Amino acid sequence: MRTQTGEEGSAYDAGPYLPKRGGLPAHRRAAADCRGCPLFEDATRTVFGEGDTSARLVLVGEQPGDQEDRQGEPFVGPAGRLLGKALEEAGIDRSAAYVTNAVKHFKFTRSEGGKRRIHKAPDLRELTACRPWLLAELHLVRPEVVVALGATAGKALLGRSFRVTKDRGTLIPLPEEYDVEGGDQAERKRWLVATLHPSAVLRADDREAAYAGFLSDLRVAARALER
């Protein structure tokens, strides 16, 4: 009997699927076979993070979308294009960043008729299950600044009390669990900046104002990298 599991009789947890050693390539290969929660059953593939393996900046989104699930790469759909535009305007080189998601499989419902896949936000159990992958990525990349794109990414990184409206656009010390070196965080310039998910900008009634706020938040991250 399957009980809230990725595998029969077990709790949601990707932890057992992580390799015991190796860098990002080993983790990417292992993630392809992750069965830590039921999302793998309907998704086309695991979408692991990509980018500079020693990036000073890591961008964390919610989960892969339809295009990301089909292509196997994060942020390649409309939200990804808007993100790329905003990063360029903020003075951030996307090719020098590492981009990933809090959840590595696409969660969706089907439209009436079943032809279109409609995004559905991951729940707390799925976020918790997939968190070992995100933690491993941050330990391996060791960025100076992490940008949480949206509420789901913020909750994955900072806990359930996170609110985009309250916490966005400020420098927040990166929690100690993401720090592999120890010592004083402020001296090592390890920070988190929260903002909207780019898809929220695309859905906004006043897209121009939403984009301006999004860009302002990214500029906070850019200035943090200059410290």
Secondary structure, 3 states (H helix, E strand, C coil): CCCCCCCCCCCCCCHHHCCCCCCHHHHHHHHCCCCCCHHHHCCCCCCCCEECCCCCEEEEECCCCHHHHHHCCCCCCHHHHHHHHHHHHHCCCHHHCEEEECCCCCCEEECCCCCCEEECCCCHHHHHHHHHHHHHHHHHHCCCEEEEECHHHHHHHHCCCCCHHHHECCCEECCHHHCCCCCCHHHHCCEEEEECCHHHHHHCCCHHHHHHHHHHHHHHHHHHHCC
